Amino acid sequence: MNLKFGTGGLRATMGEGPDHLNLETIREATLGVAAYVKSRSAEPAVAVAYDSRNHSEEFAKEAARVLALKGCKAYIYPRPMPTPTLSFAVRHLKCDAGIAVTASHNPKDYNGFKVYGKDGCQVTSGAAAAIQMYIEKADEKEAQEDLPFAYFLESEEIEYISDKVVKAFLASIIKKRTQKELTSNLKVVYTPLHGTGLSCVSSILKYIGIDNLRLVREQAKPDGDFPTCPRPNPEEREALELGIQECEKEGADLLLATDPDSDRIGVVVRHEDAYQQLSGNQVGILLLDYVLKCRQEAGTLPKNPVIIKTIVTTSMADRIAEHYGVEVINTLTGFKYIGEQIGLLEQAGEAKRFVFGFEESCGYLIGSYVRDKDAVGAAMLICEMTDAYKSIGKTLVDVLEELYAAYGHYVTELKNYTFEGAEADRRMSLIRKGLLEKPDMKMRGLRVVRYEDYQEGVDGLPKADVIKVWMEDGSEVVIRPSGTEPKIKVYTERKEA
């Protein structure tokens, strides 16, 4: 296998050969995971989940078969499930690891193989390096071994994850409710974008009292071809067009859209007879302020409360947290680092300090019941928040403007630059060289005032291929290569008067 296992596991196009995801590369990766967990546990167990993509079920069952063959207990969901339910199952079933077969919001040709540690968090660099070592040591004959599929059906080491685990996951979310009942007769349109969110999201919304829930029927059924949205990314308006049309037809207050593995969520809100899409940062600061305000008023904020966000997420969150007396922990990009920080709090006996976590790419976590972003819990809280403001005559856009007036208007922008092969790495090297050798370097016509290179280690964070730049106009720019695609991502933030 030519694919390299990283902190995001594996993600690639599906097809034949060592550069793609297929049964053989899935076997090799799973052999590495099996060896890794066996080196750390006498009775290893691994939970497995998969999304609605083409071949996801096949890959997941192959992973479970290989785990069982190598002496690991394998728990597998019997149907496509949201990725956060995998994080939950790892801890609920006391597993040593978890595997999620998903490529999140990538186009249909992609799939992925994410690995989680026993803490329910995606593995970070140390564990990823160890798994890569075990993958390289895997016997190629083992990877090519083609046992009858009956082995999967007959093995006592493979067990389906019961609905009791899913109910426990939903019950953990319900405990995070901010209202006993909704009061505004909220009208909500929901689309799972052909993914896994339908059952969990619709169940949780109906439970809290969303009686006017409409589905985007064309996108409700799981379909790995994503026929109505070739890029099933809830950050992109194109994927939301059918949902917006349904909102206009129904006069809905809110559109919610979850990506194929239901860990990210997109939001569109009605405001002054038009529908406005909110960015991941905007939804994050709305939820942050709402959660802190509700818990402060209810007297349920813990002592020394903590929120956790990534370094590319809006610094407006820091201002809001400061207002409520809440500590902010900033992490490298990737929700695994947010989950890691929750785990560290738990090890210190301080897990209750965690209040909220989010990243700008539409990922939110409302409690420590999982260690990854969770669109199911976020959907519940967004509806409760929208209902609370609607009951006093405000939309989320109204509240957003009030927050800007109070803390300053932070304008954020993300641009993606796609390259072929190793060109993204070469471009990052050129940027570093320019910053080092040219003290008067300019970007977009603006002079660079100073910069930080995270390859040297910044603020106690692990070394990373990230550069942060401060410009002469006061704006801040973060530059990093994507961990899953051949892209360089450029995040810009400036505060308007």
C-alpha positions in Angstrom: 0.0 0.0 0.0 1.4 3.4 -1.0 -1.1 5.4 1.1 0.3 6.8 4.3 -1.6 6.6 7.5 -1.8 9.9 9.3 -3.8 11.6 12.1 -6.8 11.6 9.8 -6.3 7.9 9.0 -6.5 7.2 5.3 -8.5 9.1 2.7 -8.3 8.5 -1.1 -10.2 7.7 -4.2 -11.6 4.2 -4.5 -10.2 1.9 -7.2 -7.6 -0.8 -7.9 -4.0 -0.6 -6.9 -1.9 0.5 -3.9 -2.7 4.2 -4.3 -6.4 3.8 -3.8 -8.8 2.5 -1.2 -10.0 -1.1 -2.0 -10.4 -4.3 -0.1 -6.6 -5.0 -0.1 -5.6 -1.6 1.3 -8.4 -1.8 3.8 -7.0 -5.2 4.9 -3.5 -3.8 5.2 -4.7 -0.8 7.3 -6.8 -3.1 9.5 -3.9 -5.5 10.1 -1.9 -2.4 11.3 -4.7 -1.4 13.7 -5.1 -5.0 15.0 -1.4 -5.3 15.7 -1.4 -1.8 17.4 -4.3 -2.7 19.8 -2.9 -6.1 20.5 0.3 -4.6 21.6 -1.6 -2.6 24.2 -4.4 -4.9 25.4 -4.6 -8.6 26.3 -8.2 -8.8 25.2 -8.5 -6.1 22.5 -11.8 -4.9 21.1 -12.5 -2.5 18.3 -15.8 -0.7 17.3 -16.5 -0.2 13.6 -19.0 2.1 11.8 -19.5 3.2 8.2 -21.3 5.8 6.3 -23.5 5.8 3.2 -20.8 5.9 0.6 -20.3 3.2 -2.1 -18.3 0.3 -0.7 -18.4 1.7 2.9 -20.4 -1.3 4.2 -18.1 -3.7 2.3 -15.0 -2.1 3.6 -16.3 -2.0 7.2 -17.2 -5.6 7.2 -13.9 -6.5 5.8 -12.2 -4.6 8.6 -14.3 -6.4 11.2 -13.4 -9.8 9.5 -9.7 -9.0 9.6 -9.9 -7.8 13.3 -11.6 -11.1 14.3 -9.2 -13.1 12.3 -6.3 -11.5 14.2 -7.8 -12.1 17.6 -9.7 -8.8 18.2 -13.3 -8.6 19.2 -15.1 -6.5 16.6 -18.3 -4.6 17.3 -19.9 -3.2 14.2 -23.0 -1.2 13.5 -25.5 -3.1 11.4 -26.4 -0.1 9.2 -24.8 3.3 8.1 -24.4 5.5 11.2 -23.1 9.0 12.0 -19.4 9.1 12.9 -20.1 10.5 16.4 -21.9 7.3 17.3 -18.6 5.5 16.6 -16.8 7.8 19.1 -19.6 7.1 21.6 -19.5 3.3 21.1 -15.8 3.1 21.6 -16.1 4.4 25.2 -19.6 2.9 25.9 -18.4 -0.6 25.0 -15.0 -0.1 26.6 -13.2 -0.7 23.3 -9.5 -0.2 22.7 -10.0 1.5 19.3 -12.6 2.4 16.7 -12.7 2.5 12.9 -15.0 4.7 10.9 -15.2 4.0 7.2 -16.1 7.5 5.8 -14.8 10.3 3.6 -16.9 12.9 5.3 -18.0 15.5 2.8 -15.7 14.5 -0.1 -17.1 13.7 -3.6 -18.4 10.3 -4.4 -15.2 8.8 -5.7 -13.5 9.1 -2.2 -13.6 7.0 0.9 -11.7 6.9 4.1 -10.5 4.9 7.1 -10.5 6.9 10.3 -9.1 5.4 13.5 -10.0 6.3 17.1 -8.2 5.6 20.3 -9.8 4.1 23.4 -10.7 7.6 24.5 -13.1 7.9 21.6 -10.9 10.6 19.9 -9.3 10.3 16.5 -5.7 9.2 17.0 -3.0 12.0 17.1 0.5 11.9 15.7 2.1 9.4 18.1 -0.5 6.7 17.6 -0.7 7.4 13.9 3.0 6.8 13.5 2.8 3.6 15.5 -0.1 2.3 13.3 1.8 3.2 10.2 4.8 1.2 11.5 2.6 -1.9 12.0 1.0 -1.4 8.6 4.4 -1.5 7.0 5.2 -4.7 8.9 2.0 -6.4 7.9 2.5 -9.6 5.8 1.3 -8.9 2.3 0.0 -12.5 2.1 -2.3 -11.8 5.0 -3.6 -8.7 3.3 -4.3 -10.7 0.1 -6.0 -13.6 2.0 -9.5 -14.0 0.7 -11.5 -16.0 3.2 -15.2 -16.9 2.5 -17.5 -14.1 3.4 -19.3 -16.7 5.7 -16.4 -16.1 8.1 -17.9 -12.7 8.9 -21.3 -14.2 9.5 -20.1 -17.1 11.6 -17.3 -15.6 13.7 -18.0 -15.3 17.4 -15.5 -12.5 17.5 -17.9 -10.2 15.5 -20.9 -8.7 17.2 -23.4 -6.2 15.9 -23.8 -3.0 18.0 -27.3 -3.0 19.4 -29.8 -0.1 19.3 -29.3 0.2 23.0 -26.0 1.9 22.3 -27.7 4.3 19.9 -30.4 5.1 22.4 -27.7 5.8 25.0 -26.0 8.1 22.6 -29.2 10.1 22.0 -30.0 10.1 25.8 -26.5 11.7 26.4 -27.4 14.5 24.0 -30.8 15.1 25.5 -29.1 15.7 28.9 -27.6 18.8 27.3 -31.0 20.4 26.6 -31.3 24.1 27.4 -35.2 24.3 27.4 -37.8 22.0 28.9 -40.1 22.7 26.0 -40.2 24.8 22.8 -42.6 27.7 22.6 -42.5 29.3 19.1 -43.9 26.5 16.8 -40.6 26.5 14.9 -40.7 25.3 11.3 -37.5 23.3 10.4 -36.4 21.8 7.1 -33.7 19.1 7.4 -31.6 17.3 4.8 -29.0 14.5 5.5 -27.5 15.1 2.0 -27.9 11.4 1.2 -26.0 10.5 4.3 -26.4 8.8 7.7 -28.1 11.5 9.8 -31.8 10.9 9.1 -32.6 8.5 11.9 -30.7 10.2 14.7 -31.3 13.8 13.8 -35.0 13.4 13.1 -35.5 11.4 16.3 -33.8 14.0 18.5 -35.7 16.9 16.9 -39.0 15.2 17.2 -38.2 14.4 20.8 -37.6 18.0 21.8 -40.9 19.1 20.2 -40.1 20.0 16.6 -43.6 19.1 15.2 -43.1 21.0 12.0 -40.2 19.1 10.6 -39.9 18.7 6.8 -37.4 16.6 5.0 -35.8 17.3 1.7 -37.2 14.1 0.2 -34.8 14.0 -2.8 -31.8 13.9 -0.4 -33.3 11.8 2.5 -32.3 8.4 1.2 -28.7 7.2 1.7 -27.0 7.2 -1.7 -23.2 7.0 -2.2 -23.6 8.6 -5.7 -24.9 11.8 -4.1 -27.1 12.5 -7.2 -28.4 15.8 -6.1 -25.2 17.3 -4.6 -22.0 16.0 -6.1 -20.1 17.8 -3.3 -22.1 16.9 -0.2 -20.5 19.6 1.9 -22.9 21.6 4.1 -20.5 24.5 4.1 -21.2 25.0 0.4 -24.4 26.7 -0.7 -24.7 24.5 -3.8 -25.4 21.5 -1.6 -28.1 23.4 0.3 -30.1 24.7 -2.7 -32.8 22.0 -2.6 -33.2 22.6 1.1 -33.6 26.3 0.6 -36.2 25.7 -2.0 -38.1 23.5 0.5 -37.8 26.3 3.1 -39.3 28.8 0.6 -42.1 26.4 -0.1 -42.9 25.7 3.5 -42.1 29.2 5.0 -39.6 27.5 7.3 -37.6 29.3 9.9 -34.5 27.2 9.6 -32.7 24.8 7.3 -30.3 22.2 8.8 -28.0 20.1 6.6 -25.7 17.3 7.8 -22.8 15.9 5.8 -22.7 12.2 4.8 -21.3 11.0 8.1 -23.3 13.5 10.1 -20.5 15.2 12.1 -20.7 18.6 10.4 -23.9 20.8 10.1 -24.8 23.6 7.8 -27.4 26.3 8.8 -29.6 28.6 6.8 -32.0 30.9 8.6 -34.9 33.1 7.5 -34.4 36.8 8.0 -36.6 39.6 6.6 -38.3 37.2 4.1 -35.0 35.9 2.7 -32.8 32.9 3.6 -29.3 33.6 4.7 -26.6 31.0 5.1 -24.5 31.2 8.2 -20.8 30.3 8.2 -19.3 27.8 10.6 -17.8 30.6 12.6 -21.1 32.5 12.9 -23.0 29.4 14.1 -20.2 28.7 16.5 -20.3 32.1 18.2 -24.1 32.1 18.3 -24.1 28.7 20.0 -21.2 29.7 22.3 -22.9 32.8 23.6 -26.3 31.0 23.9 -24.8 28.1 25.9 -22.9 30.4 28.2 -25.8 32.7 28.8 -28.2 29.9 29.5 -25.9 28.1 31.9 -25.0 31.3 33.6 -28.6 32.2 34.1 -29.4 28.7 35.3 -26.4 28.6 37.6 -25.0 25.5 36.0 -21.7 26.9 34.7 -19.0 24.7 36.3 -16.2 26.2 38.3 -13.4 27.4 36.0 -15.3 26.6 32.8 -13.5 25.8 29.5 -14.2 26.1 25.8 -12.0 24.6 23.2 -11.5 25.7 19.6 -8.9 25.5 16.9 -6.3 28.2 15.9 -8.1 28.8 12.6 -11.5 29.4 14.4 -12.6 33.1 14.9 -11.0 34.9 17.8 -14.3 36.5 18.4 -15.0 33.4 20.5 -12.2 34.5 22.8 -13.9 37.8 23.4 -17.2 36.2 24.2 -15.6 33.7 26.5 -13.7 36.5 28.3 -17.1 38.3 28.9 -18.4 35.2 30.7 -15.2 34.4 32.6 -14.5 31.3 30.6 -11.0 29.9 29.8 -10.2 29.3 26.1 -8.0 26.4 25.0 -6.7 26.8 21.4 -5.6 23.7 19.5 -4.2 22.8 16.1 -6.7 22.3 13.3 -8.7 19.1 13.6 -11.3 18.1 16.0 -9.1 15.3 17.2 -7.1 17.9 19.1 -10.3 19.2 20.7 -11.1 15.7 21.8 -7.6 15.2 23.1 -7.9 18.2 25.3 -11.2 16.9 26.7 -9.4 13.7 27.5 -6.7 15.5 29.4 -9.3 17.3 31.4 -10.9 14.0 32.2 -7.5 12.5 33.3 -7.2 15.5 35.7 -10.7 14.8 37.1 -11.9 18.0 35.5 -14.1 16.8 32.6 -17.1 18.8 33.9 -15.2 22.0 33.2 -15.7 21.5 29.4 -18.7 23.5 28.2 -18.4 23.8 24.4 -16.1 23.0 21.5 -16.1 24.1 17.9 -14.1 24.6 14.7 -14.8 26.9 11.8 -15.6 24.1 9.4 -19.1 23.6 10.8 -18.1 21.2 13.6 -19.5 21.5 17.1 -19.6 19.5 20.3 -22.0 20.4 23.1 -20.7 17.9 25.8 -18.0 15.3 26.5 -20.3 12.3 25.7 -18.2 12.0 22.5 -14.8 13.2 21.5 -15.5 14.3 18.0 -17.7 16.9 16.3 -21.4 15.9 16.5 -24.0 17.3 14.1 -26.8 15.4 16.0 -26.3 17.3 19.2 -25.6 20.5 17.4 -28.9 20.1 15.5 -30.8 19.9 18.8 -29.1 22.9 20.3 -29.5 25.1 17.1 -33.2 24.4 17.2 -33.5 25.3 20.8 -31.5 28.4 20.3 -33.6 29.5 17.3 -36.8 28.8 19.2 -35.7 30.8 22.2 -34.9 33.9 20.1 -38.0 33.5 17.9 -40.1 33.6 21.0 -38.9 37.1 21.7 -39.1 38.2 18.1 -35.5 37.8 17.0 -33.8 35.8 14.3 -30.3 34.3 14.5 -29.2 37.2 12.2 -30.6 39.7 14.6 -28.7 38.1 17.5 -25.5 37.9 15.4 -25.7 41.7 14.7 -26.1 42.3 18.5 -23.0 40.2 19.1 -21.0 42.2 16.5 -22.1 45.4 18.2 -21.0 44.1 21.6 -17.7 42.5 20.7 -16.7 43.9 17.3 -17.4 42.6 13.8 -14.9 39.8 13.0 -14.9 39.0 9.3 -13.5 35.6 8.4 -12.7 34.1 5.0 -11.4 30.8 3.8 -9.8 30.2 0.4 -8.7 26.8 -0.9 -5.9 26.4 -3.5 -5.8 23.0 -5.1 -2.5 21.5 -6.4 -1.4 18.3 -8.0 0.8 15.7 -6.3 3.4 17.2 -3.9 3.0 20.8 -5.2 1.2 21.9 -2.1 4.2 20.9 0.1 6.5 22.8 -2.3 4.4 25.9 -2.1 4.4 25.8 1.7 8.2 25.6 1.6 8.4 28.7 -0.7 6.2 30.7 1.6 8.4 29.8 4.5 11.5 30.7 2.6 10.0 34.1 1.6 9.0 35.0 5.1 12.5 34.1 6.4 14.5 35.8 3.7 12.3 38.9 2.9 11.5 41.0 5.9 9.4 43.3 3.6 7.4 40.4 2.1 3.9 41.2 1.0 0.7 39.1 0.6 -2.2 40.4 -1.4 -0.5 43.7 -1.6 -0.1 44.0 2.2 3.1 44.0 4.1 3.7 41.2 6.6 4.3 42.6 10.1 5.3 39.4 11.8 4.8 35.7 11.6 4.9 32.5 13.6 5.9 29.1 12.2 4.2 26.2 14.0 6.9 23.9 12.7 9.0 25.4 15.5 6.3 24.8 18.1 4.1 27.6 19.3 2.3 28.1 22.6 3.1 24.6 23.7 1.3 23.0 20.7 2.7 20.1 18.8 4.9 21.0 15.8 2.7 21.4 12.7 2.9 22.5 9.1 1.1 25.8 9.8 2.2 29.4 9.4 0.4 32.4 11.0 0.9 35.9 9.6 0.0 39.3 10.9 -0.6 42.0 8.2 -0.1 45.7 8.2 -3.9 46.3 8.2 -4.4 44.4 11.4 -5.7 41.2 9.7 -4.4 37.8 10.6 -3.8 35.0 8.1 -3.2 31.3 8.8 -1.8 29.1 6.1 -1.8 25.3 6.2 -2.0 22.3 3.8 -5.2 20.3 4.0 -4.8 17.0 5.9 -7.2 15.2 3.5 -6.9 16.8 0.1 -4.1 18.3 -2.1 -4.9 21.8 -1.1 -3.4 24.8 0.8 -6.0 26.5 3.0 -5.7 30.2 3.7 -7.8 31.5 6.6 -8.1 35.3 7.0 -9.7 37.3 9.8 -10.0 41.0 10.4 -11.9 43.1 12.9 -14.0 45.8 11.4 -14.7 49.0 13.4 
